[in-house]
């Protein structure tokens, strides 16, 4: 199953411009394949964009920081993950709830949202 940028935007409640802007603001991060004039994403890449959207909603970093972590999370195969960013520190992830403040990402729910495509 593949997704176009417009598909992801619709499924995630985003604009296509927002997704394109994230990718432009992380020039060393490469995702998707270009077919004609459209960028196409596989299932893991689409989940990466969905995870990135959640991380951006929680203001956990800028595109060049968030997108590589989102790719790792998407490829992990976990059903849920906790994401934490200490003040001035790197973004960290764990499958167990940490003692400090963290964001819970229900990856199984994000995958289901993408299956509706």
Backbone as CSV, one residue per row, in Angstrom:
resi,resn,N_x,N_y,N_z,CA_x,CA_y,CA_z,C_x,C_y,C_z
1,UNK,0.848,-1.171,0.000,0.000,0.000,0.000,0.894,1.235,0.000
2,UNK,0.576,2.172,-0.874,1.331,3.423,-0.929,0.399,4.600,-0.681
3,UNK,0.995,5.699,-0.279,0.260,6.915,0.043,0.918,8.090,-0.665
4,UNK,0.106,8.959,-1.221,0.604,10.222,-1.755,0.571,11.246,-0.628
5,UNK,1.256,12.351,-0.801,1.240,13.412,0.211,-0.184,13.868,0.482
6,UNK,-1.001,13.958,-0.565,-2.397,14.383,-0.386,-3.185,13.372,0.448
7,UNK,-2.909,12.078,0.273,-3.574,11.045,1.080,-3.249,11.238,2.562
8,UNK,-1.960,11.401,2.850,-1.540,11.568,4.243,-2.120,12.832,4.848
9,UNK,-2.108,13.899,4.085,-2.666,15.160,4.588,-4.126,14.972,4.983
10,UNK,-4.902,14.330,4.134,-6.315,14.095,4.421,-6.532,13.184,5.617
11,UNK,-5.761,12.106,5.695,-5.921,11.151,6.794,-5.492,11.717,8.144
12,UNK,-4.523,12.631,8.118,-3.974,13.152,9.366,-4.485,14.538,9.730
13,UNK,-5.360,15.104,8.890,-5.898,16.431,9.168,-4.863,17.529,9.015
14,UNK,-3.972,17.363,8.062,-2.900,18.329,7.805,-3.053,18.907,6.407
15,UNK,-2.258,19.901,6.112,-2.197,20.389,4.732,-1.005,19.728,4.053
16,UNK,-1.094,19.580,2.740,0.037,19.045,1.988,1.252,19.956,2.169
17,UNK,1.005,21.255,2.234,2.095,22.219,2.391,2.847,21.994,3.698
18,UNK,2.152,21.637,4.758,2.810,21.394,6.051,3.782,20.225,5.926
19,UNK,3.341,19.144,5.307,4.207,17.972,5.145,5.412,18.321,4.278
20,UNK,5.183,18.997,3.176,6.292,19.398,2.299,7.262,20.321,3.029
21,UNK,6.730,21.229,3.850,7.574,22.151,4.590,8.468,21.402,5.586
22,UNK,7.909,20.408,6.287,8.717,19.619,7.221,9.894,18.989,6.492
23,UNK,9.606,18.385,5.346,10.656,17.695,4.601,11.699,18.671,4.072
24,UNK,11.272,19.853,3.669,12.218,20.875,3.193,13.084,21.406,4.329
25,UNK,12.532,21.445,5.529,13.276,21.990,6.676,14.194,20.954,7.318
26,UNK,14.229,19.762,6.750,15.152,18.711,7.203,15.863,18.162,5.963
27,UNK,16.750,18.964,5.361,17.322,18.604,4.056,18.140,17.313,4.039
28,UNK,18.664,16.863,5.161,19.434,15.623,5.158,18.552,14.400,5.387
29,UNK,17.275,14.612,5.638,16.337,13.515,5.880,15.622,13.192,4.572
30,UNK,15.712,11.959,4.144,15.076,11.555,2.879,14.048,10.465,3.148
31,UNK,12.872,10.651,2.569,11.778,9.701,2.754,10.902,9.724,1.513
32,UNK,10.336,8.588,1.173,9.435,8.511,0.031,10.183,8.429,-1.290
33,UNK,9.417,8.202,-2.324,9.943,8.135,-3.690,9.138,9.096,-4.551
34,UNK,9.788,9.653,-5.530,9.104,10.584,-6.424,8.662,9.823,-7.672
35,UNK,7.388,9.924,-7.955,6.818,9.332,-9.181,6.098,10.441,-9.917
36,UNK,6.631,10.795,-11.070,6.067,11.927,-11.802,6.324,13.190,-11.003
37,UNK,5.256,13.871,-10.637,5.371,15.085,-9.839,4.918,14.869,-8.398
38,UNK,4.681,13.616,-8.013,4.160,13.327,-6.674,5.172,12.525,-5.859
39,UNK,5.165,12.754,-4.574,5.978,11.951,-3.656,5.076,10.855,-3.106
40,UNK,5.579,9.609,-3.149,4.823,8.440,-2.716,5.530,7.823,-1.518
41,UNK,4.751,7.413,-0.505,5.288,6.836,0.722,4.759,5.428,0.915
42,UNK,5.620,4.516,1.405,5.135,3.182,1.757,4.500,3.251,3.147
43,UNK,4.054,2.112,3.669,3.322,2.095,4.945,4.185,2.606,6.111
44,UNK,5.437,2.191,6.199,6.310,2.635,7.296,6.612,4.123,7.170
45,UNK,6.851,4.597,5.948,7.106,6.020,5.735,5.878,6.856,6.076
46,UNK,4.697,6.344,5.744,3.460,7.045,6.089,3.296,7.115,7.609
47,UNK,3.612,6.025,8.300,3.550,6.030,9.760,4.572,7.016,10.327
48,UNK,5.716,7.121,9.698,6.733,8.092,10.119,6.163,9.505,10.068
49,UNK,5.460,9.850,8.999,4.855,11.178,8.876,3.785,11.367,9.950
50,UNK,2.993,10.321,10.217,1.953,10.407,11.254,2.576,10.620,12.640
51,UNK,3.650,9.903,12.932,4.349,10.058,14.213,4.938,11.465,14.311
52,UNK,5.552,11.925,13.229,6.128,13.277,13.222,5.044,14.313,13.509
53,UNK,3.865,14.129,12.911,2.766,15.071,13.146,2.423,15.131,14.631
54,UNK,2.377,13.965,15.284,2.084,13.938,16.719,3.191,14.616,17.525
55,UNK,4.420,14.379,17.156,5.540,14.998,17.881,5.533,16.510,17.694
56,UNK,5.193,16.973,16.504,5.100,18.416,16.271,3.954,19.019,17.070
57,UNK,2.831,18.303,17.165,1.687,18.806,17.940,2.064,19.024,19.401
58,UNK,2.995,18.223,19.888,3.444,18.348,21.280,4.706,19.209,21.400
59,UNK,5.088,19.840,20.308,6.233,20.771,20.288,7.518,20.144,20.836
60,UNK,7.812,18.945,20.338,8.998,18.242,20.827,10.262,18.525,20.017
61,UNK,10.165,19.345,19.008,11.377,19.667,18.264,11.085,20.206,16.884
62,UNK,12.168,20.501,16.192,12.085,21.000,14.818,12.187,19.827,13.860
63,UNK,11.830,20.037,12.581,11.828,18.922,11.633,13.118,18.110,11.576
64,UNK,14.264,18.756,11.578,15.514,17.994,11.474,15.789,17.160,12.731
65,UNK,15.123,17.475,13.840,15.254,16.690,15.064,14.190,15.603,15.149
66,UNK,12.978,15.958,14.753,11.820,15.070,14.924,11.751,13.967,13.868
67,UNK,12.002,14.282,12.614,11.811,13.294,11.547,12.684,12.043,11.703
68,UNK,13.970,12.146,12.036,14.740,10.909,12.234,14.217,10.048,13.389
69,UNK,13.784,10.687,14.472,13.209,9.941,15.603,11.892,9.300,15.176
70,UNK,11.087,10.030,14.417,9.805,9.487,13.932,10.041,8.252,13.062
71,UNK,11.092,8.277,12.244,11.404,7.103,11.406,11.763,5.906,12.288
72,UNK,12.573,6.125,13.321,12.938,5.034,14.235,11.711,4.468,14.934
73,UNK,10.827,5.347,15.363,9.603,4.910,16.045,8.730,4.110,15.088
74,UNK,8.560,4.609,13.871,7.709,3.930,12.882,8.249,2.544,12.540
75,UNK,9.558,2.405,12.484,10.167,1.126,12.131,10.267,0.168,13.317
76,UNK,9.970,0.646,14.512,10.153,-0.170,15.720,9.184,-1.344,15.816
77,UNK,8.003,-1.211,15.253,7.006,-2.278,15.354,6.259,-2.288,16.679
78,UNK,6.562,-1.372,17.583,5.876,-1.310,18.881,4.432,-0.851,18.692
79,UNK,3.560,-1.241,19.625,2.160,-0.797,19.584,1.974,0.558,20.240
80,UNK,2.871,0.899,21.150,2.809,2.193,21.827,4.216,2.553,22.274
81,UNK,4.465,3.829,22.361,5.790,4.297,22.765,5.647,5.612,23.511
82,UNK,6.552,5.859,24.417,6.596,7.107,25.172,7.754,7.943,24.643
83,UNK,7.507,9.226,24.479,8.530,10.137,23.964,8.727,11.253,24.977
84,UNK,9.977,11.562,25.238,10.324,12.555,26.259,11.476,13.409,25.736
85,UNK,11.453,14.664,26.087,12.570,15.538,25.746,12.895,16.405,26.952
86,UNK,13.985,16.084,27.649,14.378,16.928,28.767,14.803,18.306,28.262
87,UNK,14.671,19.310,29.072,15.030,20.667,28.690,16.465,20.701,28.180
88,UNK,16.610,21.133,26.935,17.926,21.238,26.325,18.544,19.922,25.898
89,UNK,17.828,18.819,26.080,18.377,17.505,25.751,17.784,16.929,24.475
90,UNK,18.247,15.746,24.107,17.734,15.087,22.906,16.375,14.427,23.156
91,UNK,15.672,14.141,22.080,14.409,13.405,22.161,14.749,11.953,22.491
92,UNK,14.074,11.389,23.479,14.297,9.990,23.846,12.981,9.230,23.778
93,UNK,13.072,7.933,23.567,11.882,7.089,23.487,12.042,5.868,24.381
94,UNK,10.901,5.338,24.814,10.886,4.118,25.612,9.520,3.453,25.456
95,UNK,9.484,2.149,25.607,8.203,1.442,25.555,7.528,1.399,26.920
96,UNK,8.278,1.721,27.976,7.727,1.770,29.336,7.536,3.221,29.748
97,UNK,6.474,3.481,30.497,6.201,4.852,30.933,7.316,5.347,31.845
98,UNK,7.946,6.467,31.455,9.012,6.998,32.287,8.464,7.708,33.523
99,UNK,9.348,7.969,34.488,8.943,8.645,35.714,8.597,10.106,35.467
100,UNK,9.262,10.736,34.503,9.013,12.150,34.217,7.878,12.347,33.229
101,UNK,7.681,13.587,32.847,6.649,13.933,31.878,7.031,13.415,30.494
102,UNK,6.097,12.748,29.843,6.343,12.191,28.517,5.044,12.150,27.723
103,UNK,5.178,12.052,26.429,4.027,11.959,25.529,3.843,10.500,25.131
104,UNK,2.624,9.995,25.271,2.305,8.619,24.896,1.814,8.605,23.456
105,UNK,2.476,7.833,22.610,2.057,7.699,21.214,1.470,6.316,20.993
106,UNK,0.159,6.237,20.766,-0.465,4.941,20.490,-0.252,4.567,19.010
107,UNK,0.848,3.900,18.723,1.194,3.578,17.339,0.162,2.679,16.666
108,UNK,-0.441,1.786,17.450,-1.467,0.909,16.874,-2.624,1.750,16.326
109,UNK,-3.006,2.796,17.038,-4.090,3.680,16.584,-3.662,4.447,15.326
110,UNK,-2.440,4.916,15.301,-1.962,5.621,14.103,-1.942,4.689,12.893
111,UNK,-1.534,3.433,13.111,-1.558,2.453,12.005,-2.978,2.221,11.510
112,UNK,-3.936,2.114,12.447,-5.334,1.920,12.052,-5.844,3.098,11.241
113,UNK,-5.445,4.289,11.620,-5.869,5.486,10.894,-5.375,5.427,9.445
114,UNK,-4.183,4.901,9.260,-3.624,4.809,7.911,-4.248,3.673,7.103
115,UNK,-4.730,2.632,7.779,-5.356,1.511,7.078,-6.679,1.927,6.443
116,UNK,-7.314,2.953,6.972,-8.599,3.417,6.432,-8.455,3.940,5.008
117,UNK,-7.229,4.113,4.560,-6.954,4.609,3.205,-7.400,3.633,2.156
